[in-house]
């Protein structure tokens, strides 16, 4: 008698489940259309320049002078406080338009301006604004000298100012789409993993399909793996679609081309497997289909809002930072951004992978305890 082929049976389950998933409107909306809408919106409007320039003052600058006060009061100049290494990184990415350094020498105050070739226009605008401020300050100093000489008193003014250009730094523009797309891809994977897995296994229990499986020779682990494979295939097709639209339509950065694409797909598969663990937990806790959305939202909504999907987690209040840094989607988003824009390999995202791995162990330990076959 021919031996029962567990692998073939498992793949049959995968094919049937995949066909069922593609026919589900909610699966398509949450996994593909919803993230794609955000990518289209930010892709079309995200790269428009504003009327402000972003400037950082390096940490060794002299701030006890009128030029610094005038720069801070200028409505066009927005100052950002970062450490020196972060300043250079953001200048190269185009997040900063210039880095200013103010120092005092024997001839007066010198304002050194460092710009990059990523934001040439705004860099020139910064230089023009500072030259204008310097001219006004020096003119004011001259007026004080003349007035003081006429009155026969000692003038009180800062020493003359001048500006010095620094070599232009070579960089690569960090576009809005480079930040938004990994976050939307992460959210798509989270939705597919949690909602898809929870609804599928709950539905299989309620419709007694799992009981029918038990009447066949297929072993239980193959049932789970077969269903999981269909989720992974569906999620990776969605990931490839999102990455392709982002790259070819909006210039999303894949720094090493196809190699970066493959690395992102491997990360997507890892993230999806971890998020499916949450889906198994929800399906074990839910008594009926109506209980799935509230339970799933408890898991997905905080990650959607606090994991850097739309805004950098560094912009969150200090009391929110620990919560943000505890969420698995935060590390998946950061890992994908490092890979796509910075060209990081797996060694460069080892810490992110470690945290994701810890989450995987925790969530599957819970799923093993909570998952129910009947």
C-alpha positions as CSV (number, residue, x, y, z in Angstrom):
1,X,0.0,0.0,0.0
2,X,1.3,3.4,-1.0
3,X,2.4,5.5,2.0
4,X,0.4,8.7,2.8
5,X,2.3,11.7,1.6
6,X,2.1,14.3,4.4
7,X,3.9,17.0,2.4
8,X,1.6,16.7,-0.6
9,X,-1.4,16.9,1.8
10,X,0.1,20.0,3.5
11,X,0.6,21.7,0.1
12,X,-3.0,20.9,-0.9
13,X,-4.1,22.7,2.3
14,X,-1.8,25.6,1.4
15,X,-3.3,26.0,-2.1
16,X,-6.9,25.8,-0.9
17,X,-6.2,28.3,1.9
18,X,-4.4,30.7,-0.5
19,X,-7.4,30.6,-2.9
20,X,-9.7,31.3,0.0
21,X,-7.6,34.2,1.1
22,X,-7.4,35.9,-2.3
23,X,-11.2,35.8,-2.5
24,X,-11.6,37.6,0.9
25,X,-12.2,41.3,0.4
26,X,-11.1,42.2,4.0
27,X,-7.7,40.4,3.5
28,X,-7.0,42.3,0.3
29,X,-8.1,45.6,1.7
30,X,-6.1,45.4,5.0
31,X,-3.0,43.7,3.4
32,X,-2.7,45.6,0.1
33,X,-5.1,48.5,-0.6
34,X,-5.0,50.1,2.8
35,X,-1.1,50.4,3.0
36,X,-1.0,51.3,-0.7
37,X,-3.4,54.2,-0.2
38,X,-1.0,55.8,2.3
39,X,2.0,55.1,0.1
40,X,0.2,56.9,-2.8
41,X,-0.8,59.9,-0.6
42,X,2.7,60.3,0.9
43,X,4.4,59.5,-2.4
44,X,2.6,62.4,-4.2
45,X,2.7,65.0,-1.5
46,X,5.6,64.0,0.7
47,X,8.5,65.6,-1.2
48,X,7.2,69.1,-1.5
49,X,9.5,71.7,0.1
50,X,8.2,74.1,2.7
51,X,9.2,77.7,3.4
52,X,11.5,76.8,6.2
53,X,15.1,75.7,6.4
54,X,16.4,73.2,8.9
55,X,19.6,74.1,10.6
56,X,21.6,72.4,13.4
57,X,24.2,74.2,15.5
58,X,27.1,72.0,16.4
59,X,27.7,71.4,20.1
60,X,31.0,73.3,20.3
61,X,29.6,76.5,19.0
62,X,29.8,79.8,20.9
63,X,26.2,80.9,21.6
64,X,26.9,84.0,23.7
65,X,26.6,86.4,20.8
66,X,24.0,88.4,18.9
67,X,24.3,86.4,15.7
68,X,23.1,83.2,17.3
69,X,20.2,85.1,18.9
70,X,19.3,86.7,15.6
71,X,19.4,83.3,13.8
72,X,17.0,81.8,16.4
73,X,14.6,84.7,16.0
74,X,14.5,84.4,12.2
75,X,11.1,82.8,11.3
76,X,12.5,81.0,8.3
77,X,15.3,79.1,10.2
78,X,14.3,76.2,12.4
79,X,16.9,74.9,14.7
80,X,17.3,71.2,15.6
81,X,19.2,69.8,18.6
82,X,21.1,66.7,17.7
83,X,24.5,65.3,18.7
84,X,27.3,66.0,16.1
85,X,27.3,62.5,14.6
86,X,23.5,62.6,14.1
87,X,23.8,66.0,12.5
88,X,26.1,64.8,9.8
89,X,24.0,61.8,9.2
90,X,20.8,63.9,8.8
91,X,22.7,66.4,6.6
92,X,23.7,63.6,4.2
93,X,20.1,62.4,4.1
94,X,18.6,65.8,3.5
95,X,16.8,66.0,6.8
96,X,19.0,69.0,7.7
97,X,19.8,71.8,5.2
98,X,22.9,73.0,7.0
99,X,25.1,72.7,10.1
100,X,26.3,76.0,11.6
101,X,29.4,76.5,13.8
102,X,30.0,79.9,15.5
103,X,33.4,80.6,17.0
104,X,35.4,83.7,18.0
105,X,38.9,84.5,16.7
106,X,41.1,87.5,16.9
107,X,39.3,89.3,14.0
108,X,35.8,88.7,15.3
109,X,33.1,86.0,15.1
110,X,33.2,83.4,12.3
111,X,30.0,81.5,11.2
112,X,31.0,78.3,9.3
113,X,28.2,76.8,7.3
114,X,28.3,73.1,6.2
115,X,25.8,72.0,3.5
116,X,25.3,68.9,1.4
117,X,24.6,68.2,-2.3
118,X,21.2,66.6,-1.4
119,X,19.5,70.0,-0.6
120,X,21.5,72.5,-2.7
121,X,18.7,75.0,-3.0
122,X,17.9,75.1,0.7
123,X,21.7,75.1,1.6
124,X,22.1,78.3,-0.5
125,X,19.1,79.8,1.1
126,X,20.6,79.2,4.6
127,X,23.8,80.9,3.5
128,X,21.9,83.8,2.0
129,X,19.9,84.3,5.3
130,X,23.0,84.1,7.5
131,X,24.8,86.6,5.2
132,X,21.9,88.9,5.5
133,X,21.9,88.6,9.3
134,X,25.6,89.1,9.4
135,X,25.3,92.3,7.3
136,X,22.6,93.6,9.6
137,X,24.6,92.8,12.7
138,X,27.8,94.5,11.3
139,X,25.7,97.5,10.2
140,X,24.3,97.8,13.7
141,X,27.8,97.6,15.2
142,X,28.9,100.4,12.9
143,X,26.0,102.6,14.0
144,X,26.9,102.0,17.6
145,X,30.5,102.9,17.0
146,X,29.5,106.2,15.3
147,X,26.9,107.0,17.9
148,X,29.3,106.2,20.8
149,X,32.1,108.3,19.2
150,X,29.8,111.3,18.9
151,X,28.6,110.9,22.5
152,X,32.2,110.3,23.7
153,X,31.4,106.9,25.4
154,X,32.7,103.4,24.9
155,X,30.6,101.4,22.4
156,X,29.0,98.0,23.5
157,X,28.8,95.6,20.6
158,X,29.9,92.1,19.5
159,X,33.0,91.9,17.4
160,X,32.5,91.9,13.6
161,X,30.9,88.8,12.0
162,X,31.9,87.0,8.8
163,X,30.8,83.7,7.2
164,X,33.0,80.9,6.0
165,X,31.9,78.1,3.6
166,X,32.8,74.5,4.5
167,X,33.2,71.8,1.8
168,X,29.9,70.5,0.5
169,X,29.2,67.1,1.9
170,X,28.1,64.3,-0.5
171,X,24.8,62.7,0.6
172,X,21.7,61.0,-0.6
173,X,18.2,62.4,-0.2
174,X,16.2,60.6,2.5
175,X,12.7,61.1,0.9
176,X,9.4,60.8,2.7
177,X,8.7,57.6,0.9
178,X,11.9,56.1,2.3
179,X,10.5,56.5,5.8
180,X,6.8,55.8,5.1
181,X,7.0,52.7,2.9
182,X,8.7,50.4,5.4
183,X,6.2,51.4,8.0
184,X,3.3,50.7,5.7
185,X,4.8,47.4,4.7
186,X,5.3,46.5,8.4
187,X,1.6,47.3,9.1
188,X,0.5,45.2,6.1
189,X,2.5,42.2,7.5
190,X,1.1,42.8,11.0
191,X,-2.5,42.9,9.7
192,X,-2.0,39.8,7.5
193,X,-0.4,37.9,10.4
194,X,-2.8,38.7,13.2
195,X,-6.2,39.2,11.6
196,X,-5.7,36.6,8.8
197,X,-4.4,33.8,11.1
198,X,-7.0,34.5,13.9
199,X,-10.0,34.5,11.6
200,X,-8.8,31.4,9.6
201,X,-8.3,29.1,12.5
202,X,-11.4,30.2,14.4
203,X,-13.4,29.7,11.2
204,X,-11.9,26.2,10.7
205,X,-13.0,25.3,14.2
206,X,-16.5,26.7,13.9
207,X,-17.2,25.1,10.6
208,X,-15.8,21.7,11.8
209,X,-13.2,21.6,9.0
210,X,-10.5,20.8,11.5
211,X,-12.6,17.8,12.7
212,X,-12.8,16.6,9.1
213,X,-9.0,16.9,8.8
214,X,-8.7,14.6,11.8
215,X,-10.6,12.0,9.9
216,X,-7.8,11.9,7.3
217,X,-4.2,10.6,7.9
218,X,-2.7,14.1,7.9
219,X,-0.9,15.0,11.1
220,X,-1.8,18.1,13.1
221,X,1.5,20.0,12.6
222,X,1.1,19.7,8.8
223,X,-2.4,21.3,9.0
224,X,-0.9,24.3,10.9
225,X,2.1,24.6,8.6
226,X,-0.1,24.3,5.5
227,X,-2.4,27.1,6.6
228,X,0.6,29.2,7.7
229,X,2.4,28.8,4.3
230,X,-0.7,30.2,2.5
231,X,-0.5,33.3,4.8
232,X,3.2,33.7,4.2
233,X,2.9,33.4,0.4
234,X,0.0,35.9,0.4
235,X,1.9,38.3,2.6
236,X,5.1,38.1,0.5
237,X,3.2,38.7,-2.7
238,X,1.7,41.8,-1.1
239,X,5.2,42.9,0.2
240,X,6.7,42.5,-3.3
241,X,3.8,44.5,-4.8
242,X,4.2,47.3,-2.3
243,X,8.0,47.5,-2.7
244,X,7.7,47.5,-6.5
245,X,5.1,50.3,-6.6
246,X,7.2,52.3,-4.1
247,X,10.4,51.9,-6.0
248,X,9.2,52.3,-9.6
249,X,6.5,54.9,-9.1
250,X,7.9,57.0,-6.2
251,X,11.6,56.4,-6.2
252,X,11.7,54.3,-2.9
253,X,15.4,53.6,-2.3
254,X,16.7,50.1,-2.7
255,X,20.3,50.9,-2.2
256,X,21.8,47.7,-3.5
257,X,19.0,47.0,-6.0
258,X,17.7,43.4,-6.2
259,X,20.0,42.3,-3.3
260,X,18.2,44.8,-1.0
261,X,14.9,43.7,-2.3
262,X,15.6,40.0,-1.4
263,X,16.9,41.1,2.0
264,X,13.6,43.0,2.6
265,X,11.6,40.0,1.5
266,X,13.4,37.8,4.0
267,X,12.7,40.4,6.7
268,X,9.1,40.4,5.7
269,X,8.9,36.6,6.0
270,X,10.4,36.8,9.5
271,X,8.1,39.5,10.6
272,X,5.1,37.7,9.2
273,X,6.0,34.5,11.0
274,X,6.2,36.4,14.3
275,X,3.0,38.3,13.8
276,X,1.2,35.0,12.9
277,X,2.1,33.9,16.4
278,X,-0.1,36.8,17.7
279,X,-2.9,35.5,15.4
280,X,-2.7,32.0,17.0
281,X,-3.0,33.6,20.4
282,X,-6.1,35.6,19.4
283,X,-7.7,32.5,17.8
284,X,-7.1,30.6,21.0
285,X,-8.7,33.4,23.2
286,X,-11.6,34.3,20.9
287,X,-14.9,32.4,21.5
288,X,-16.5,33.6,18.3
289,X,-15.8,35.7,15.2
290,X,-17.1,38.8,17.0
291,X,-14.4,38.6,19.6
292,X,-11.6,38.5,17.1
293,X,-11.5,42.2,16.0
294,X,-11.3,43.7,19.6
295,X,-8.6,41.2,20.6
296,X,-6.6,41.7,17.4
297,X,-6.9,45.5,17.7
298,X,-5.4,45.4,21.2
299,X,-2.3,43.9,19.5
300,X,-2.3,45.8,16.2
301,X,-3.5,49.3,17.1
302,X,-0.7,50.3,19.6
303,X,1.9,49.0,17.1
304,X,0.3,50.9,14.2
305,X,0.4,54.2,16.2
306,X,3.6,53.8,18.3
307,X,6.0,51.8,16.1
308,X,7.2,54.6,13.8
309,X,4.7,53.8,11.0
310,X,4.1,57.5,10.2
311,X,6.4,59.4,12.4
312,X,9.8,58.7,13.9
313,X,9.7,57.3,17.4
314,X,12.2,59.9,18.4
315,X,9.4,62.5,18.1
316,X,7.3,60.8,20.8
317,X,7.2,62.2,24.4
318,X,9.8,60.7,26.7
319,X,7.1,58.7,28.7
320,X,6.0,57.0,25.4
321,X,9.6,56.0,24.3
322,X,9.8,52.8,26.5
323,X,6.4,51.6,25.2
324,X,7.5,52.3,21.6
325,X,10.8,50.4,22.1
326,X,9.0,47.4,23.5
327,X,6.9,46.7,20.4
328,X,8.1,44.2,17.8
329,X,6.8,46.3,14.8
330,X,9.2,49.1,15.9
331,X,12.2,46.8,15.3
332,X,10.9,45.4,12.0
333,X,10.3,48.9,10.7
334,X,13.8,50.1,11.8
335,X,15.4,47.0,10.3
336,X,13.8,47.5,6.9
337,X,14.7,51.2,6.8
338,X,18.4,50.4,7.6
339,X,18.4,47.7,4.9
340,X,16.7,49.8,2.2
341,X,18.4,53.2,2.7
342,X,21.7,52.5,4.5
343,X,22.4,49.2,2.8
344,X,22.8,47.4,6.2
345,X,23.2,43.6,6.1
346,X,22.0,41.2,8.7
347,X,25.0,42.0,10.9
348,X,24.0,45.7,10.8
349,X,20.5,44.8,12.1
350,X,21.5,42.1,14.5
351,X,20.0,43.9,17.5
352,X,16.6,44.4,15.8
353,X,16.7,40.7,14.8
354,X,17.5,39.7,18.4
355,X,14.5,41.6,19.8
356,X,12.2,40.1,17.1
357,X,13.5,36.7,17.9
358,X,12.8,37.2,21.6
359,X,9.2,38.3,20.7
360,X,8.9,35.2,18.5
361,X,9.8,32.9,21.4
362,X,7.4,34.6,23.8
363,X,4.5,34.7,21.5
364,X,4.8,31.1,20.3
365,X,5.2,29.9,23.9
366,X,1.8,31.7,24.6
367,X,0.3,30.3,21.4
368,X,1.2,26.8,22.4
369,X,-0.6,27.2,25.7
370,X,-3.7,29.0,24.3
371,X,-4.3,27.4,20.9
372,X,-7.3,25.2,20.7
373,X,-8.1,22.6,18.0
374,X,-11.8,22.3,19.0
